[in-house]
Amino acid sequence: MTRGPRLAVIGGGLAGSMAAVEAAQAGLTVDLFALGPAKRSHSAAAQGGINAALNTHDLGDSTGEHFDDTIYGGDFLANQTPVKNMCDAAPGIIHLFDRMGVPFNRTPEGVIDLRLLGGTKFPRVAFSGATTGQQLLYAADEQVRRHEAAGRVHRYEGWEFLSAAFDETGDGRFLGIVAQDLKTMEIRAFPCAAAVFGTGGPGLIFGQTTNSASNNGYASYALWRQGVKYGNPEFIQVHPTAIPGADKNRLISESVRGEGGRVWTWKDGQKWYFLEEWYPAYGNLVPRDIATRAIFKVCVDMGLGVDGEQCVYLDMTHMDPAEVARRLEGILDIYQLFTGQDPRRVPMRIFPAVHYSMGGLWVDYEQMTNIPGIFAAGELDYQYHGANRLGGNGMLSAIYGGMVAGRAAVRYLEGLSKVTAGGGGGAGGGGADQAGRAGSPTPVDGEGAGALAAAVRREQERDAAIARMDGTENAYLLRDELGALMNGNVTVVRYNDRLRTTLEKLGELKERYRHIGVTDSSGWSNQAVGYVRRLWGMLELSQAITLGALQRDESRGAHYKPEFPERDDANWLKTTIATYTPDGPKLSYEPVDLRFIRPRVRKYDVDKGASRNV
Amino acid sequence: MSEKTAAATVLFRIKRQDTPAAAPYWDEFRVPSRPFMNVVAALMEIQKNPVNTAGRRVAPVVWDCNCLEEVCGACAMIVNGRARQACSALVRDLAEPIVLEALSKFPVVRDLMVDRAVMFENLKKVKAWTAVDTTSDTAEAGPRVPPRVQALNYQLARCMTCGCCMEACPQVNRRSGFIGPAVLAQVKLFNSHPLGQPLAPERLEAIMGPGGIAECGKAQNCQKACPKQLPLTQVLADLGRQTSVRALTGWLRR
């Protein structure tokens, strides 16, 4: 039933699950690793919906419009070819998930209904109540389970990826991964010639965010440390509408505005709808970076937050309660629970919160990183959103990227098999050479096994060293300090002097890290040791994010510097590439793929169409 | 209520267990109170200062959580005697001391963390999926679905596999092997989906044997326990009828 090489997939969210489905469908055996049951992944927390130019209502939408909105919304920093391919694939992806059983909301006629989100004039978002991510994730997870029942997928849920293993004495090829069972704490190697990573973003770096507890970024850090390039680290999305909380900031979906919700505050005794006034063409549905900056301006610069606090109103009290229940179910209950107020009757109080990383591991158009055999997809990669992500594109890029990665990994492994089967001479010089560097489908020969064992030993030593830490610092409190530092200085408004200070303070935090006392000495299901390991990754990734922001002297998408308020294409229309060195990140830059749409000024006070010049 | 908001701390009494084989014991912690604090935030506070009320430094409490907004199902535990998600359990609504225990119907991993693998295994048993031919774009939308049907399916599809219904069900115990309401709801969901229907007979067969629908004792605790208000009583009644019909007419298909 199962034949051929094994593929490791790390991450059980939308990207990882879809990569696993693709590979299993192609006949590979897949080992799927996730921190917990895949069904509980952070994809479940996505609310508003998924973009696809289905044009159900015949309002003139097209995949070309979707493509243009995405590039324009991302302030022209995204490589255009993969974005175009994603937008072209989107309608097919909705149909696939429809067939997979997602209960998308329907029009009275029974076809998939669409709604508006920010940064577009077209209803383009397919949705399932206000828990679309949960529904898409469940559908993907169910297909994984189908393949699992057929023996093509083996789940390692409750396992954490620690590092990749390479043939260090030989040609450097990728040999497999090292992972830890979070229950028994066993550290083991899993040989594989290719691996797809879909381990999400590093949101926890910023303290209280809209992210889940699992979004620690450790896998991306570990791969970066091992030589994978990191693209556009400085581009962090701050979502305009969240409710602050002690454990996290809870997202209030953009779909509230998509369904008619309005943002306002009091000014001179009047309700002031500042988004509608400042951006008449898009109003409350400006993209997230624009809305977030506007709310900051109102609260921080103008001091016009509601009751003098850092918040403004998101108002849906004028909307039909029955429609609200049908289309936004889920959001309202959460708001009511955590504030004690009914958003149907009282406007919600919201404030921006860190939400998503546009930056991530560098990948080519086949989702392969610069290390052959290692693929990345989902929020983990840097590929689809440029300087700012549009609502509805996050789940789309996770699914699309995961599917591309899964298929590419299958082709990659097939290529290796052919080269190996062909033996020395006949397989074609270039291919053999590439494969020789890259790997082989059955990598565990004698030397490979030695390298894998060495990689396991390294991680065991790292683990033991952390377990021995007996200083006075508490890791959880240090993370709180890191979160406050990064949230305060490297999010919505960025000043070079504060970014420099932040880099210094990160250095201090790294020093204090060495004085952490580990609070749990158990050898069973020890959550403290893993937390300390991940915190180091957060500190080092924070340096890349901050340095990327410091260097980029312009404003583009989510990256805004009052000292450099304009976009500067002449100097900065380029991708930041952060490379790991033990002395801190090194930055370099590479050109952006602009082959379809010429960059133009991005503004939302007038229609985008008016300034279009494809 | 008022004296609680005035109080600077909240008292937690937590049932702990170091390993699956170890004997459980109790620890008490005083946690600084914050407005709209939930149980998860309190457990996070304990991580920052893992000192119990006896003044002894102990290992921080181990528990499971992820989304923190009641959509992932990870943090289900027993809070003051009731199975629920810890993230949506607000301290201000709970009587003190707030008592936390692991779900009792699943093997304890450590402290408040349990192993709910049995639920995922059962989802496999009942083939809770649609058998799509391919992930490729078939250039075709799925079947049309009236909004009324979508609304019912959406309700069933929101099951987080959290296990609260299993905890509340008297029939779920070590002797019965009862598959439980959550998984049965998925049988109902996929049997009513046009692309799920080809497997409907197999799903019904899967719940007709030992541990299946017949184990339901109609206590109806499950529906009350469900944090997502799945119409579980109705689901169980419907499936009971369908399996009875199938049992009676089964010989016709031979």
Interface residues (C-beta under 8 A of the other chain):
Chain A: M18 V21 E22 Q25 G36 P37 K39 R40 S41 H42 A44 A45 A89 P91 G92 I93 H95 L96 D98 R99 M100 G101 V102 P103 F104 N105 R106 T107 P108 E109 G110 V111 I112 S128 G129 T131 Q134 Q135 Y138 E142 Q143 R145 R146 E148 A149 K183 S212 A213 S214 G245 A246 D247 K248 R250 L251 R326 G330 I334 L337 F338 T339 G340 M403 N474 Y476 L477 D480 T519 D520 S521 S522 W524 S525 Q527 A528
Chain B: D18 T19 R34 F36 M37 N38 V40 A41 M44 Q47 K48 N49 P50 R57 A59 P60 V62 D64 C65 N66 C67 L68 E69 E70 V71 C72 G73 A74 C87 S88 L90 V109 R110 M113 R116 F120 L123 K124 K127 A128 W129 T130 A131 V132 T134 T135 S136 D137 T138 A139 E140 A141 G142 R144 V145 P146 P147 Q150 A151 N153 Y154 A157 R158 M160 T161 L189 F190 H193 L195 G196
